[in-house]
Structures are given as C-alpha cells and as structure tokens.
Amino acid sequence: MHRNNFAYWSIKQLILVDNKVAISSYFLNFTEKKGGMA
C-alpha cells in the first residue's frame, strides 16, 4: 500500500514538473517571437 502511494506521488510530481517545463518553454518561445520582450 505504502509503495503504491509513493509511486503515485512520484508520478504526480513528474507530471507537475513536466507541466512546468512545458509552460516555461511555451512562454520562452512566445517571448522570442515577440522579439525577446517579456
């Protein structure tokens, strides 16, 4: 049971990190298209 909870938490954390990376790269691409202005 505890092992399953840990695996679930790990997957959840990976998804959160993946979403943050995707959002960050999206904003970086968006600012680059606007000429580097934030």
C-alpha positions as CSV (number, residue, x, y, z in Angstrom):
1,M,0.0,0.0,0.0
2,H,2.7,2.5,1.0
3,R,4.8,1.6,-2.0
4,N,1.8,2.3,-4.3
5,N,1.2,5.6,-2.6
6,F,4.9,6.5,-3.2
7,A,4.7,5.5,-6.9
8,Y,1.5,7.6,-7.3
9,W,3.2,10.6,-5.6
10,S,6.3,10.2,-7.8
11,I,4.2,10.1,-11.0
12,K,2.2,13.1,-9.8
13,Q,5.4,15.1,-9.1
14,L,6.8,14.1,-12.6
15,I,3.6,15.4,-14.2
16,L,3.8,18.6,-12.3
17,V,7.4,19.2,-13.3
18,D,6.7,18.2,-16.9
19,N,3.8,20.8,-17.0
20,K,6.1,23.5,-15.5
21,V,8.7,22.8,-18.2
22,A,6.1,22.8,-21.0
23,I,4.7,26.1,-19.7
24,S,8.2,27.6,-19.4
25,S,9.2,26.6,-22.9
26,Y,5.9,27.9,-24.2
27,F,6.5,31.3,-22.7
28,L,10.1,31.4,-23.9
29,N,9.0,30.6,-27.4
30,F,6.3,33.3,-27.2
31,T,8.7,36.0,-26.0
32,E,11.2,35.1,-28.7
33,K,8.6,35.5,-31.3
34,K,7.8,39.0,-29.9
35,G,11.5,40.0,-30.3
36,G,12.7,38.9,-26.8
37,M,10.5,41.3,-25.0
38,A,9.0,39.8,-21.8
